[in-house]
C-alpha cells in the first residue's frame, strides 16, 4: 500500500480570518532569490503528494516569471491555464483566490456578474491556490504565488504554511516588525 500524502491544515472560511492571515505574512523583501527559496520549499513539500502540481511565482508588475515547475509527470497545458487564471484574480483584486472563493461561496456566476466580467469570466478563477506576495513598506502586491493541482484548500494551505515557515526561519514571524 502506498504511503498517504501529508495532511495540511484546513484554511479558515471566514473572510476576516483569511485576510488577517494573508496580511500577517508580509515579507521583509522580495527578490529572485526569495522566489527561488520559496519555490523550492513549495516543491519539496509538494513532492510528497502523488498528484502533479504546478508552482508559479511571478512579479506583479509584469508577467515576469521567477519560478515555475511541475512536481511530477502528468501535468498538462491546462495546469498553466489555471495558473494564469488564479494569478490574474490575485492581481485584479489584491486578495488570495481562497479569499475570493469564500467571498462568493464558490459561486463563479455570481462572481462574474458582480464584477461584470461577461465573456472575460473564464480569464479568472476563484479557486484556492493564488496568493499575493506583500512586502513590508510597499503598497500593493509585488508578486503572486500560484500552486495548482491539489484540492483548492490544499493549494492555498501549502502556500500559507510554507511562507509562514520561511518567515519563521528568517526571524520575521511573530512580533510585528517596526517599519524603518
Secondary structure, 3 states (H helix, E strand, C coil): CCCCCCCCCCCCCCHHHHHHHHHHCCECCCCHHHHHHHHHHHHHHHCCCCCCCEEEEEECCCCCEEEEEECCCCCCHHHHHHHHHHHHHHHHHCCCHHHHHHHCCCCHHHHHHHCCCHHHHHHCCCCCCEEEECECCCCCCCEEEEEECCCHHHHHHHHHHHHHHHHHHCCCCCCCCCCC
